[in-house]
Amino acid sequence: MESALYAAATESLVSDASAKSTFEKMIQVAFMHSVPETFAKEVKDTEKQIRKEFDITSMPGPWRSAKSVIQTSMKLGIKLIDDNGNYVGKTYLQNKIKELKTEDKDKQTEDDYANKIIKTLMNVPGELDAGKIFMLVKDFVNASKSV
């Protein structure tokens, strides 16, 4: 007997129009697992099987999209069912993910911000003079100390 994920994967190979059905099958399997790691393992195993059987290098867009949204939701602790016991939709999950990621940006610490600036300084584009940029930043920091 083929698994629900296998059915969703083969369906997504046939047509992009199957995106809704792919998502619905995948969310049911995710809910049954309830643990992101076990769901991720089943998804990976199914992808391996599909790639081998159908000689493809990557999964179709509807599959990848559903996988991304569901796995991210599970990692963030977003419930996959509503108060009535029905599975939530993909758009609902996408909005919740966006909402949570926006909240995370708002909670940025001084260390986070400093690390972001340091990372930017470490990756100066090749066409710019890194030494000059470092000196400008140093001058700015020193000037700020005297204010």
Sequence and secondary structure as in RCSB ss.txt:
>XXXX:A:sequence
MESALYAAATESLVSDASAKSTFEKMIQVAFMHSVPETFAKEVKDTEKQIRKEFDITSMPGPWRSAKSVIQTSMK
LGIKLIDDNGNYVGKTYLQNKIKELKTEDKDKQTEDDYANKIIKTLMNVPGELDAGKIFMLVKDFVNASKSV
>XXXX:A:secstr
   HHHHHHHHHHH GGGHHHHHHHHHHHHHHH SHHHHHHHHHHHHHHHHHHHT SS  HHHHHHHHHHHHHHH
HT  SB TTS B  HHHHHHHHHHHHHHHHHT  HHHHHHHHHHHHHT  TTS HHHHHHHHHHHHHHHHT 
